[in-house]
Structure formats: C-alpha cells, structure tokens
C-alpha cells in the first residue's frame, strides 16, 4: 500500500558514539542461549500455527479468542437448560 506522505520525507542515519566495556553487559552466555532458543521455539510455533499443523491460542486474535469463549458459554448454558442432551 503506497504511502504518499512518506515519499516527501528524507531519512538518514544519526551516528552516536558508544563505548562498550565488559561490565556493561549483564547477560551471560547461558542466559543469551536460553533467550535465543526461546525465540526459535516461538518462531517454530508461529510457523506451525500459520500452516495449520498446530493451533496455538498465543497467535489467535483477541476477537476470535473471546468469540470462541462466548460460543462455549452459550453451548454450556443450553446444556444446563436441557435444550441439548
């Protein structure tokens, strides 16, 4: 989708001098590895959800999530009232 208001803008890079030193990083190798594996797990679940091989509530829209809950509550109420056996 074209965005005409972006066509008139100029974008550039602003260099910011930064110094890195060992004490500035608080993440250990182990913590970084766990973080990376969790990201890969999340991406794998997303792919499985999008392909339909495994549906995950995490990737459902809130509208669909609540619509399914409403239908479940309505069906439960019909069963309690004896409308459905």
Buried (B, 14 or more C-beta within 10 A) or exposed (E): EEEEEEEEEEEEEEEEEEEEEEEEEEEEEEEEEEEEEEEEEEEEBEEBBEEEEEEEEEEBEEEEEEEEEEEEEEEEEEEEEEEEE
